[in-house]
């Protein structure tokens, strides 16, 4: 008897303000809100409370290989990004560059 089990992963990415290198950058009154990021299988969805133009998004695997890099506009509608599936990697990082703010988080697919 052969059983095939597929593990589907989904969840919410806890985003931090700052960058991977700098860590959390403290806070100030002029900070923009943090984008909402979720993932499901090989997709990452990003939404934001208002409109942000030309936001750079970079998703890397645990070996620091870029799996996605692109510029998108964020708003309340979900922006869905397709991340290529990797049989050898399950842990990913995401970094979002919006205006003068950077956000980052980690997730497992």
OpenMM code with the backbone's topology and positions (N, CA, C; nanometers):
from openmm import Vec3, app, unit

residues = "UNK UNK UNK UNK UNK UNK UNK UNK UNK UNK UNK UNK UNK UNK UNK UNK UNK UNK UNK UNK UNK UNK UNK UNK UNK UNK UNK UNK UNK UNK UNK UNK UNK UNK UNK UNK UNK UNK UNK UNK UNK UNK UNK UNK UNK UNK UNK UNK UNK UNK UNK UNK UNK UNK UNK UNK UNK UNK UNK UNK UNK UNK UNK UNK UNK UNK UNK UNK UNK UNK UNK UNK UNK UNK UNK UNK UNK UNK UNK UNK UNK UNK UNK UNK UNK UNK UNK UNK UNK UNK UNK UNK UNK UNK UNK UNK UNK UNK UNK UNK UNK UNK UNK UNK UNK UNK UNK UNK UNK".split()
positions = [
    Vec3(0.0841, -0.1167, 0.0000),
    Vec3(0.0000, 0.0000, 0.0000),
    Vec3(0.0895, 0.1242, 0.0000),
    Vec3(0.0568, 0.2180, -0.0843),
    Vec3(0.1345, 0.3405, -0.0982),
    Vec3(0.0462, 0.4581, -0.0608),
    Vec3(0.0932, 0.5410, 0.0294),
    Vec3(0.0189, 0.6609, 0.0692),
    Vec3(0.0983, 0.7839, 0.0290),
    Vec3(0.0311, 0.8761, -0.0340),
    Vec3(0.0951, 1.0010, -0.0736),
    Vec3(0.0338, 1.1132, 0.0097),
    Vec3(0.1187, 1.1867, 0.0765),
    Vec3(0.0730, 1.2960, 0.1622),
    Vec3(0.1299, 1.4260, 0.1089),
    Vec3(0.0453, 1.5226, 0.0891),
    Vec3(0.0888, 1.6553, 0.0459),
    Vec3(0.0642, 1.7522, 0.1600),
    Vec3(0.1675, 1.8244, 0.1974),
    Vec3(0.1533, 1.9246, 0.3026),
    Vec3(0.1363, 2.0613, 0.2380),
    Vec3(0.0229, 2.1212, 0.2569),
    Vec3(-0.0004, 2.2565, 0.2070),
    Vec3(0.0281, 2.3530, 0.3204),
    Vec3(0.1045, 2.4538, 0.2913),
    Vec3(0.1354, 2.5512, 0.3952),
    Vec3(0.0724, 2.6844, 0.3596),
    Vec3(0.0210, 2.7494, 0.4600),
    Vec3(-0.0350, 2.8827, 0.4404),
    Vec3(-0.0272, 2.9563, 0.5731),
    Vec3(-0.0325, 3.0855, 0.5659),
    Vec3(-0.0276, 3.1632, 0.6886),
    Vec3(-0.0055, 3.3102, 0.6625),
    Vec3(0.0189, 3.3803, 0.7702),
    Vec3(0.0441, 3.5241, 0.7662),
    Vec3(0.1900, 3.5479, 0.8026),
    Vec3(0.2546, 3.6353, 0.7278),
    Vec3(0.3934, 3.6711, 0.7559),
    Vec3(0.3931, 3.7881, 0.8543),
    Vec3(0.4646, 3.7731, 0.9642),
    Vec3(0.4802, 3.8834, 1.0587),
    Vec3(0.5894, 3.9749, 1.0055),
    Vec3(0.5488, 4.0899, 0.9577),
    Vec3(0.6429, 4.1837, 0.8981),
    Vec3(0.7008, 4.2754, 1.0059),
    Vec3(0.8290, 4.3043, 0.9918),
    Vec3(0.9001, 4.3944, 1.0824),
    Vec3(0.9416, 4.5190, 1.0056),
    Vec3(0.9521, 4.6280, 1.0749),
    Vec3(0.9980, 4.7532, 1.0138),
    Vec3(1.1503, 4.7561, 1.0180),
    Vec3(1.2155, 4.7960, 0.9088),
    Vec3(1.3610, 4.7997, 0.9010),
    Vec3(1.4073, 4.7101, 0.7884),
    Vec3(1.5280, 4.6574, 0.7984),
    Vec3(1.5800, 4.5663, 0.6971),
    Vec3(1.6500, 4.4515, 0.7675),
    Vec3(1.6826, 4.3469, 0.6929),
    Vec3(1.7498, 4.2315, 0.7511),
    Vec3(1.8811, 4.2717, 0.8163),
    Vec3(1.9555, 4.3597, 0.7501),
    Vec3(2.0867, 4.3989, 0.8007),
    Vec3(2.0755, 4.4891, 0.9232),
    Vec3(1.9787, 4.5810, 0.9200),
    Vec3(1.9670, 4.6801, 1.0267),
    Vec3(1.8828, 4.6331, 1.1437),
    Vec3(1.7884, 4.5434, 1.1194),
    Vec3(1.6923, 4.5069, 1.2225),
    Vec3(1.5888, 4.6174, 1.2384),
    Vec3(1.5121, 4.6121, 1.3447),
    Vec3(1.4071, 4.7107, 1.3662),
    Vec3(1.4699, 4.8483, 1.3817),
    Vec3(1.4138, 4.9470, 1.3127),
    Vec3(1.4751, 5.0805, 1.3119),
    Vec3(1.4115, 5.1770, 1.4107),
    Vec3(1.3461, 5.1252, 1.5127),
    Vec3(1.2838, 5.2157, 1.6089),
    Vec3(1.1490, 5.2595, 1.5573),
    Vec3(1.1163, 5.3817, 1.5754),
    Vec3(0.9873, 5.4294, 1.5279),
    Vec3(0.9814, 5.5797, 1.5282),
    Vec3(0.8925, 5.6319, 1.4450),
    Vec3(0.8658, 5.7751, 1.4478),
    Vec3(0.7208, 5.7971, 1.4077),
    Vec3(0.6731, 5.9185, 1.4252),
    Vec3(0.5326, 5.9488, 1.4007),
    Vec3(0.4964, 5.9460, 1.2528),
    Vec3(0.5945, 5.9583, 1.1622),
    Vec3(0.5663, 5.9658, 1.0196),
    Vec3(0.5738, 5.8313, 0.9495),
    Vec3(0.5854, 5.7233, 1.0248),
    Vec3(0.5964, 5.5918, 0.9628),
    Vec3(0.4682, 5.5564, 0.8889),
    Vec3(0.4845, 5.4911, 0.7750),
    Vec3(0.3686, 5.4419, 0.7023),
    Vec3(0.3286, 5.3083, 0.7629),
    Vec3(0.2015, 5.2686, 0.7498),
    Vec3(0.1573, 5.1405, 0.8058),
    Vec3(0.2319, 5.0223, 0.7413),
    Vec3(0.2341, 4.9112, 0.8106),
    Vec3(0.3026, 4.7912, 0.7617),
    Vec3(0.2098, 4.7159, 0.6665),
    Vec3(0.2589, 4.6770, 0.5487),
    Vec3(0.1768, 4.5974, 0.4556),
    Vec3(0.1385, 4.4624, 0.5172),
    Vec3(0.0239, 4.4089, 0.4747),
    Vec3(-0.0210, 4.2772, 0.5187),
    Vec3(0.0255, 4.1743, 0.4157),
    Vec3(0.0914, 4.0678, 0.4630),
    Vec3(0.1469, 3.9662, 0.3741),
    Vec3(0.0989, 3.8290, 0.4197),
    Vec3(0.0443, 3.7512, 0.3256),
    Vec3(0.0051, 3.6136, 0.3515),
    Vec3(0.0676, 3.5242, 0.2452),
    Vec3(0.0716, 3.3944, 0.2724),
    Vec3(0.1252, 3.2991, 0.1746),
    Vec3(0.0413, 3.1724, 0.1754),
    Vec3(0.0422, 3.1053, 0.0607),
    Vec3(-0.0330, 2.9818, 0.0450),
    Vec3(0.0297, 2.9039, -0.0695),
    Vec3(0.0806, 2.7862, -0.0409),
    Vec3(0.1502, 2.7039, -0.1397),
    Vec3(0.2601, 2.7853, -0.2068),
    Vec3(0.2489, 2.8163, -0.3365),
    Vec3(0.3564, 2.8903, -0.4023),
    Vec3(0.3171, 3.0347, -0.4356),
    Vec3(0.2215, 3.0908, -0.3620),
    Vec3(0.1831, 3.2302, -0.3846),
    Vec3(0.2032, 3.3120, -0.2577),
    Vec3(0.2386, 3.4383, -0.2785),
    Vec3(0.2493, 3.5358, -0.1706),
    Vec3(0.1561, 3.6503, -0.2063),
    Vec3(0.0702, 3.6893, -0.1126),
    Vec3(-0.0255, 3.7969, -0.1370),
    Vec3(0.0066, 3.9138, -0.0456),
    Vec3(0.0046, 4.0332, -0.1031),
    Vec3(0.0374, 4.1546, -0.0282),
    Vec3(-0.0754, 4.2549, -0.0473),
    Vec3(-0.1198, 4.3163, 0.0619),
    Vec3(-0.2179, 4.4235, 0.0526),
    Vec3(-0.1740, 4.5376, 0.1432),
    Vec3(-0.2364, 4.6529, 0.1208),
    Vec3(-0.1990, 4.7733, 0.1940),
    Vec3(-0.3221, 4.8605, 0.2087),
    Vec3(-0.3271, 4.9407, 0.3140),
    Vec3(-0.4452, 5.0218, 0.3428),
    Vec3(-0.4742, 5.1292, 0.2385),
    Vec3(-0.3704, 5.1838, 0.1774),
    Vec3(-0.3890, 5.2881, 0.0773),
    Vec3(-0.2999, 5.2566, -0.0429),
    Vec3(-0.2875, 5.3493, -0.1346),
    Vec3(-0.2110, 5.3262, -0.2568),
    Vec3(-0.0640, 5.3637, -0.2379),
    Vec3(0.0247, 5.2716, -0.2710),
    Vec3(0.1689, 5.2968, -0.2741),
    Vec3(0.2209, 5.2564, -0.4107),
    Vec3(0.2852, 5.3488, -0.4802),
    Vec3(0.3377, 5.3220, -0.6136),
    Vec3(0.4809, 5.2705, -0.6080),
    Vec3(0.5157, 5.1882, -0.7054),
    Vec3(0.6536, 5.1412, -0.7268),
    Vec3(0.7191, 5.0860, -0.6007),
    Vec3(0.6534, 4.9912, -0.5391),
    Vec3(0.7065, 4.9238, -0.4211),
    Vec3(0.7905, 4.8060, -0.4690),
    Vec3(0.9138, 4.7982, -0.4235),
    Vec3(1.0031, 4.6883, -0.4625),
    Vec3(0.9855, 4.5716, -0.3655),
    Vec3(0.9631, 4.4518, -0.4184),
    Vec3(0.9462, 4.3311, -0.3374),
    Vec3(1.0533, 4.2301, -0.3782),
    Vec3(1.1234, 4.1757, -0.2786),
    Vec3(1.2256, 4.0737, -0.3036),
    Vec3(1.1975, 3.9555, -0.2113),
    Vec3(1.1862, 3.8360, -0.2713),
    Vec3(1.1676, 3.7129, -0.1947),
    Vec3(1.2872, 3.6235, -0.2229),
    Vec3(1.3522, 3.5750, -0.1147),
    Vec3(1.4708, 3.4910, -0.1274),
    Vec3(1.4497, 3.3601, -0.0523),
    Vec3(1.5194, 3.2555, -0.0985),
    Vec3(1.5160, 3.1294, -0.0248),
    Vec3(1.6216, 3.1317, 0.0852),
    Vec3(1.6322, 3.0230, 0.1586),
    Vec3(1.7234, 3.0202, 0.2743),
    Vec3(1.8700, 3.0265, 0.2351),
    Vec3(1.9020, 3.0019, 0.1054),
    Vec3(2.0396, 3.0160, 0.0572),
    Vec3(2.0650, 3.1538, -0.0025),
    Vec3(1.9709, 3.2469, 0.0181),
    Vec3(1.9812, 3.3851, -0.0294),
    Vec3(1.9684, 3.3972, -0.1813),
    Vec3(1.9109, 3.2962, -0.2460),
    Vec3(1.8843, 3.3027, -0.3896),
    Vec3(1.7523, 3.3760, -0.4114),
    Vec3(1.7507, 3.4703, -0.5043),
    Vec3(1.6300, 3.5477, -0.5316),
    Vec3(1.5285, 3.4593, -0.6040),
    Vec3(1.4106, 3.4447, -0.5436),
    Vec3(1.3024, 3.3665, -0.6017),
    Vec3(1.2010, 3.4578, -0.6721),
    Vec3(1.1937, 3.5827, -0.6270),
    Vec3(1.1074, 3.6825, -0.6893),
    Vec3(1.1670, 3.8194, -0.6623),
    Vec3(1.1650, 3.9045, -0.7634),
    Vec3(1.2046, 4.0439, -0.7478),
    Vec3(1.1258, 4.1251, -0.8485),
    Vec3(1.0556, 4.2263, -0.7991),
    Vec3(0.9772, 4.3075, -0.8903),
    Vec3(0.9220, 4.4306, -0.8225),
    Vec3(0.8716, 4.5204, -0.9045),
    Vec3(0.8117, 4.6441, -0.8580),
    Vec3(0.6612, 4.6343, -0.8799),
    Vec3(0.5841, 4.6622, -0.7749),
    Vec3(0.4390, 4.6549, -0.7832),
    Vec3(0.3780, 4.7786, -0.7191),
    Vec3(0.2498, 4.7994, -0.7456),
    Vec3(0.1723, 4.9018, -0.6764),
    Vec3(0.0887, 4.8305, -0.5707),
    Vec3(0.0914, 4.8806, -0.4473),
    Vec3(0.0135, 4.8201, -0.3405),
    Vec3(-0.1120, 4.9012, -0.3139),
    Vec3(-0.2196, 4.8303, -0.2830),
    Vec3(-0.3445, 4.8929, -0.2415),
    Vec3(-0.4250, 4.7898, -0.1632),
    Vec3(-0.5528, 4.8187, -0.1391),
    Vec3(-0.6351, 4.7287, -0.0586),
    Vec3(-0.6620, 4.5957, -0.1299),
    Vec3(-0.6523, 4.5934, -0.2634),
    Vec3(-0.6686, 4.4686, -0.3372),
    Vec3(-0.5418, 4.3857, -0.3229),
    Vec3(-0.5570, 4.2558, -0.3125),
    Vec3(-0.4408, 4.1681, -0.2997),
    Vec3(-0.3560, 4.1708, -0.4257),
    Vec3(-0.2277, 4.1872, -0.4086),
    Vec3(-0.1312, 4.1714, -0.5167),
    Vec3(-0.0728, 4.0316, -0.4985),
    Vec3(-0.0980, 3.9429, -0.5924),
    Vec3(-0.0569, 3.8035, -0.5786),
    Vec3(0.0709, 3.7802, -0.6585),
    Vec3(0.1731, 3.7301, -0.5902),
    Vec3(0.3020, 3.7006, -0.6513),
    Vec3(0.3199, 3.5492, -0.6538),
    Vec3(0.3655, 3.4966, -0.7664),
    Vec3(0.3927, 3.3540, -0.7780),
    Vec3(0.5405, 3.3319, -0.7473),
    Vec3(0.5680, 3.2456, -0.6510),
    Vec3(0.7054, 3.2128, -0.6132),
    Vec3(0.7349, 3.0737, -0.6670),
    Vec3(0.8406, 3.0581, -0.7480),
    Vec3(0.8731, 2.9245, -0.8000),
    Vec3(0.8936, 2.8252, -0.6859),
    Vec3(0.8392, 2.7061, -0.7037),
    Vec3(0.8561, 2.6033, -0.6010),
    Vec3(0.9979, 2.5500, -0.6035),
    Vec3(1.0503, 2.5269, -0.4860),
    Vec3(1.1844, 2.4727, -0.4718),
    Vec3(1.1751, 2.3470, -0.3872),
    Vec3(1.2218, 2.2362, -0.4417),
    Vec3(1.2149, 2.1112, -0.3676),
    Vec3(1.3135, 2.1086, -0.2516),
    Vec3(1.4201, 2.1868, -0.2611),
    Vec3(1.5248, 2.1840, -0.1596),
    Vec3(1.5092, 2.2915, -0.0526),
    Vec3(1.4214, 2.3872, -0.0755),
    Vec3(1.4106, 2.4991, 0.0179),
    Vec3(1.2669, 2.5177, 0.0622),
    Vec3(1.2510, 2.5439, 0.1881),
    Vec3(1.1180, 2.5678, 0.2433),
    Vec3(1.1099, 2.7013, 0.3155),
    Vec3(1.2228, 2.7532, 0.3654),
    Vec3(1.2214, 2.8791, 0.4386),
    Vec3(1.2537, 2.9939, 0.3426),
    Vec3(1.1750, 3.1006, 0.3528),
    Vec3(1.1912, 3.2144, 0.2641),
    Vec3(1.1905, 3.3439, 0.3447),
    Vec3(1.2475, 3.4464, 0.2852),
    Vec3(1.2418, 3.5808, 0.3426),
    Vec3(1.1769, 3.6725, 0.2407),
    Vec3(1.1119, 3.7763, 0.2907),
    Vec3(1.0538, 3.8767, 0.2024),
    Vec3(1.0962, 4.0130, 0.2531),
    Vec3(1.1321, 4.0990, 0.1605),
    Vec3(1.1671, 4.2360, 0.1953),
    Vec3(1.0892, 4.3282, 0.1019),
    Vec3(1.0276, 4.4301, 0.1611),
    Vec3(0.9462, 4.5260, 0.0866),
    Vec3(1.0064, 4.6640, 0.1079),
    Vec3(1.0354, 4.7318, -0.0026),
    Vec3(1.0920, 4.8670, 0.0015),
    Vec3(0.9845, 4.9635, -0.0471),
    Vec3(0.9318, 5.0469, 0.0436),
    Vec3(0.8246, 5.1394, 0.0106),
    Vec3(0.8623, 5.2795, 0.0585),
    Vec3(0.8742, 5.3707, -0.0342),
    Vec3(0.9182, 5.5078, -0.0025),
    Vec3(1.0508, 5.5006, 0.0706),
    Vec3(1.0574, 5.5612, 0.1884),
    Vec3(1.1809, 5.5522, 0.2675),
    Vec3(1.1744, 5.4427, 0.3726),
    Vec3(1.0716, 5.3601, 0.3684),
    Vec3(1.0515, 5.2544, 0.4674),
    Vec3(1.0872, 5.1179, 0.4090),
    Vec3(1.1443, 5.0322, 0.4922),
    Vec3(1.1708, 4.8937, 0.4558),
    Vec3(1.0965, 4.8042, 0.5539),
    Vec3(1.0474, 4.6907, 0.5033),
    Vec3(0.9803, 4.5920, 0.5857),
    Vec3(1.0362, 4.4553, 0.5505),
    Vec3(1.0425, 4.3658, 0.6487),
    Vec3(1.0927, 4.2315, 0.6204),
    Vec3(1.0214, 4.1285, 0.7062),
    Vec3(1.0256, 4.0032, 0.6603),
    Vec3(0.9657, 3.8944, 0.7349),
    Vec3(1.0151, 3.7614, 0.6817),
    Vec3(0.9809, 3.6547, 0.7527),
    Vec3(1.0204, 3.5189, 0.7161),
    Vec3(0.8972, 3.4310, 0.7126),
    Vec3(0.9008, 3.3279, 0.6267),
    Vec3(0.7902, 3.2326, 0.6233),
    Vec3(0.8390, 3.0993, 0.5688),
    Vec3(0.7615, 2.9950, 0.5965),
    Vec3(0.7950, 2.8596, 0.5519),
    Vec3(0.6831, 2.8120, 0.4600),
    Vec3(0.7206, 2.7681, 0.3417),
    Vec3(0.6222, 2.7147, 0.2457),
    Vec3(0.6357, 2.5651, 0.2376),
] * unit.nanometer
topology = app.Topology()
chain = topology.addChain("A")
for resn in residues:
    res = topology.addResidue(resn, chain)
    for name in ("N", "CA", "C"):
        topology.addAtom(name, app.Element.getBySymbol(name[0]), res)
